[in-house]
């Protein structure tokens, strides 16, 4: 039986920033496909929309996606901005150079998306209006989460949108079923299960919020077994 009372500290294979090759590329594609199928991109997009509502349509909004992976979320935002005549300047950051190169290739037709390979804990980070963290926060330990968000509460001038996994037994077993449907490779299957066990209960996010003391925050459970955590910095 799986115990989800506490966050797991087990490592994920994808945490190796030097990883590259076909297995990683396949994993990035499958993660993006599953995220789209289960409505994960919408969770982040809705959070972004809540932060810039009532702002002028001609205002430039700088959005930085931490742990951007293949850039699927950024392309979805760029498509939304184009459809609604909004001015988004989008930047993706990831610590894996192979992943960043792959994201650049997929985003070649998007003039308003740029990418940078960097370790956010060991390099200086730039200001933005909105910081996104989609399926990335669970990779960090509790103390790293606090340090990371304290930093970006200063850098993100409007707010932060976090979309991450609910640590839940049902989610764990449903993901096992998805592994067969999507024919996930061994790395994707193993990392996916570990990711769920490294995910969050609402009490975890409330504890982080208490430590961070933001001006305003909201935590909402979303399908499929996600939390949308919005922090306003202005």
N, C-alpha and C positions, 0 to 999 in steps of 0.2 A: 504493500500500500504506500502511496505517495503522501508525504507529510508536507503540507504547504504553510505550516504555521509561521516559519521563519524564512527569510530570504536565503537562498543557496549562495555559497561563495565558490561553487565549482567553476572552473574556467571553460570558456568556449573556444573551439578550434579557430573561429574567425577572429578571436582577439589577437592573433599573431599578425601584427601589422606588416610583416614581410611576406605574407602569403600571397600567391599569385597563381595564374593558370586557369585551365578550363573548369576545374572543380569549383573554384571561387566564382568565376563568371556565371556558371550554372546556378550556383546558390543565390547570387544577386538577382538573377532573372526570376527565380522561383519566389524569392521573398517579395519582390515587387508585384508579381502576379497574385500571390495570396493576399497581399495587403490591399490591392485593388478589389479583388473578389469579395473580401470581407468588410469592405467599407472603411478601411484604415485611412486612406487618403482623405476621405470626407471628414473624418474626425479632426484632422489637422487643418484642413481648409476651413471648416466651420469655426475653428478657434481663431484663425487668422482674420476671417471676416468680422468676428465679434470685436477685434481690436482696432480695425480701421473704419468701422461703420461711422457715418456722419462726417467723415473727412472728405475734403474736396477731391474730385476724381482726377484732377491734374497734379495732385501732390505725389511726389516720388516717395515710395515706400521701400526701404532697404530691408530685405529679409535674408537672414543667414540660417542655413540648415546645418546643424552640427551632427556629424555622423551620417552624411547624406547618401552613402552607398552609391547606387547606380544613378542617382539624381532623379528618380521617378517622381518624387514629391515636388521637386522644383519644376519639372516639366508640366506637371498638373497645375501648379500655381501660375506658370507662364501662360498656359492655355486659358486659364480662367481670366487672367489679367487682359489678355488679347480680346477675349469675347466681350468683356465688360468695359473695355477702353480704359484700363487702369495702368498706372506707371509703376511697375514692380522692378526693382533692381535685386536680382537673386544671386546669392553666393552659396556654394556648397563646400563644406569642409569635412575631410575624412583623413584619417592617419595612414591609410593604406594607399600607396602610390599606384598600384595596379587598379584599384577600385576607382581612383580619381581619373586615371587615363580612360577607363571604360566609360565613366560618366561623361567625360568630355566628348567622346566619340558619339554617344547616344544623343547628346545635346548640341551637336554641331550646327543645327538649324535655328538655335535659340540665341539671339544676340544679347538678350538681357540676363543670361546665366553665365556665371564664371565659377571656377573651382580652384581650390587650393588644398594641397596636401600638407597637413601640419598636425602636431600633437598639441591639443588645446591646453594641456596641463603644463607644458614646458616651453610654450611660445606665447608671445604677446598676441592678444586677440583684438579685433577691430570693433568699433562701434557699429550698431545697426539700429533699426527701428523695432523689428520683431525678430526674436530668436526662436527657431524651431528645434525640437529634439524628438524625432519620431523613431521609436523602437531602438533608441540608443542609451537612454538613461539607465536601463537595467544592467548595462555592461559595467557600471560604476559601483564601487562600494559606497556605503552610507556616507562616510566622511568625504569622499570625492564628490558625491552629489551636492553636499552642502557647499563645498568650496567652489565647485563649478557654477552653481546657481548664484552664489553671492557675487561672483565675478560678473556674470551676465546680467544680474539685476542692476549693475552700474552701467553696463555697455548697451543694453537693449533699452532704447529711449521710450518705447511704448509698452512692450510687454514680451512675455515668453509663452510659447505654446508647447506643451509636452503631451505626447501621445505614446502611451506605453502599456505594457501587458499587465493584466490582472492575474496575480498568482492564485490559481484556482484548479482544483482537481479535475473538474469537468473540462476545462480548457486543455489540460494536459492530455486527457484521453481523446478528446476530439481532434487534437493536433495529430495524434497517432493515426487516426483515420485519414486525415488530410495527406499524410505522408504517402499513403497508397494511391490516393486520387491524383496527386501531382507527381508521383514517382520521384520523390525527393532522394537525392544522393545521401550517402551515409553521413557526411558532414552536416548537411542541412537538417537531417532528421535529428541527429544527436544535439546539435546546437539549438535547434528549435525547442526541444524538450528542456534543455538546461535554461534557455531564455525564460520560459514560463516559470520555472522554479526560482529564477532570479528577479522575477517581476514583483508587483506590489499589491498589497492590500490597501484599502483606503486609509487605514490607521497609519501606515508608513508615510503616505503623502501628507497626512495631517501633521505628523510629527516633524517632517521636513519643513512644512509651512510655519509651524510654531517656532522653529529655530531660525528661519529666514526673516520672519516678521514683514511680509510684503504689505503694501498699502491695500491691495485687494487680491483675492485669489478665489478660484472656484474649482471644485473637483467633481467630475461627472463620470459615471460608469457608462460605457458605450459598447454596443455590439461591434465586433465579437470579442468579448472579454478584454476590453481596453479601458483605460482611464484617460480622460481628457483633463489635464491640469493646466489652467490658465493663470498666469501671474501678471498683474498689471503693475507697471513700474512708473506710470505717470498718472 
